[in-house]
């Protein structure tokens, strides 16, 4: 089954801010972060059941080489990215 992507505005915002922060730490690191998130989202779209369940029917995928998690739900033929967040921090405050 081919899944369509939907992403919460807050997830886009977190990606944007994290990318800026990483780029401010080291030139090119922001782009590497963005690429890693895109790879993770693509893997989720290809095999969404591969990742462990979290809570409220959500699942989470780890972004390779960064301490970030992608939190998502499968709704019919869509994958809804509900949060992208730093796993070292307290998890996102969301409810379905």
C-alpha distance (Angstrom), angle and dihedral (degrees) to the residues before:
residue distance angle dihedral
X1 . . .
X2 3.79 . .
X3 3.80 113.4 .
X4 3.78 127.0 -150.2
X5 3.79 120.6 -137.4
X6 3.80 126.9 -122.3
X7 3.79 121.0 174.0
X8 3.78 130.8 -167.0
X9 3.79 115.6 -120.7
X10 3.80 89.2 -122.8
X11 3.82 89.9 58.5
X12 3.82 91.1 53.7
X13 3.80 89.4 48.3
X14 3.81 93.1 51.4
X15 3.81 91.7 49.1
X16 3.81 90.4 50.3
X17 3.81 94.2 49.6
X18 3.80 94.3 43.3
X19 3.80 90.9 49.2
X20 3.81 90.1 52.3
X21 3.80 92.2 47.8
X22 3.82 93.6 49.5
X23 3.79 90.9 47.4
X24 3.82 90.1 51.8
X25 3.81 89.0 54.4
X26 3.80 96.6 49.6
X27 3.78 132.8 -1.8
X28 3.81 110.2 -104.4
X29 3.79 95.0 13.8
X30 3.81 92.2 102.9
X31 3.80 90.2 57.3
X32 3.81 91.1 47.5
X33 3.81 89.0 52.0
X34 3.80 92.2 49.8
X35 3.82 91.3 48.0
X36 3.82 90.8 49.8
X37 3.81 91.5 51.7
X38 3.81 91.1 48.7
X39 3.83 90.8 50.3
X40 3.81 90.3 49.8
X41 3.80 93.0 49.2
X42 3.81 90.4 48.2
X43 3.81 90.5 52.0
X44 3.80 89.7 49.4
X45 3.80 90.3 52.0
X46 3.81 91.6 49.2
X47 3.82 96.7 46.7
X48 3.80 111.6 7.7
X49 3.81 95.3 166.1
X50 3.82 90.8 58.4
X51 3.80 93.7 81.4
X52 3.81 125.2 76.3
X53 3.77 123.9 -97.7
X54 3.77 115.8 -105.9
X55 3.81 114.6 179.1
X56 3.81 138.7 -50.2
X57 3.83 90.5 26.6
X58 3.79 89.8 -57.9
X59 3.78 127.3 132.4
X60 3.77 131.2 -156.0
X61 3.78 133.2 -142.2
X62 3.80 125.5 -166.0
X63 3.81 118.1 -126.8
X64 3.82 106.0 -128.7
X65 3.82 115.9 -114.9
X66 3.81 93.3 5.7
X67 3.81 132.2 78.5
X68 3.80 91.8 -119.8
X69 3.79 131.1 118.6
X70 3.79 130.5 -156.2
X71 3.80 111.3 -144.4
X72 3.81 114.8 -161.9
X73 3.78 145.7 161.7
X74 3.79 129.7 -145.7
X75 3.79 110.6 -132.1
X76 3.79 113.3 177.0
X77 3.79 106.8 -60.7
X78 3.80 93.5 -14.8
X79 3.77 134.4 88.1
X80 3.80 109.8 -149.1
X81 3.79 114.0 -157.7
X82 3.79 101.0 -151.1
X83 3.81 98.1 175.3
X84 3.77 144.8 2.5
X85 3.78 110.4 -164.0
X86 3.78 147.1 158.0
X87 3.79 105.5 -92.2
X88 3.81 90.8 -150.0
X89 3.78 89.1 66.4
X90 3.76 129.0 66.7
X91 3.80 109.6 -74.4
X92 3.79 122.6 -96.8
X93 3.78 118.7 -77.5
X94 3.78 102.1 -124.9
X95 3.75 138.3 132.9
X96 3.79 128.6 -167.2
